[in-house]
Amino acid sequence: MSSLMVLTEPALQNAYLLAGADVYVAETPAQAEAHLARWIAEDVRSLIAIHEELYEGLSPAILQRVKASQLFLVVVPGPQTYSQPEYWQQRVQEMIRESIGVHITFKEKQ
């Protein structure tokens, strides 16, 4: 059975709980890795929203294990990142390239 889970820092858990999400808390990237490793071992199939600060601290080894598993990560940007238009252009480019294998660029505004 597939599901949607949120892996977040403690300060944000209540917002996701109020939204009805399955929330798991990690204060550090190491704690996030422990959650991911357990889900991989249990062969969980899920889409996992993970906060950018936690994701950036994950080791290459766990990211490889996630890639080979039934887990699919969606990185939720932090406030400093998502307020920048350049971030969104780059993120859209990456998502398109990952999903269909085509790299796009945006024209500069004149």
C-alpha positions, 0 to 999 in steps of 0.5 A: 500500500502506498502513502504520503508521509512527512519527515519534518523538524519538531517546530513544523509537525503540528501544522502537518498533523492539522492537515491530516498527514502522517508526520515523523519528526527528526531533529537532525539529518541522522535521525531522518536517516534512521527513519529512512533506513527503517522504512527501507528495511520494512519495504515501505512504499511511500511518497515522503515530503522531507524538509530541505534542511534535513535532506541536505544533511543526508549521506550519499549512502542513504540517498543511494538506498532510497533511490533503490527502494520504494521510497520517493522523496520530495524536498520541501524548501525552507523559507530562505530558499522558496522566497527566491524566484531563481530557486523555483526556475531551477527546481522546475527545470530539475523536475522536468529533467528528472521526470521526462529526461529533457532539460529546459531553460527559461528566457531572461526577462527584458 
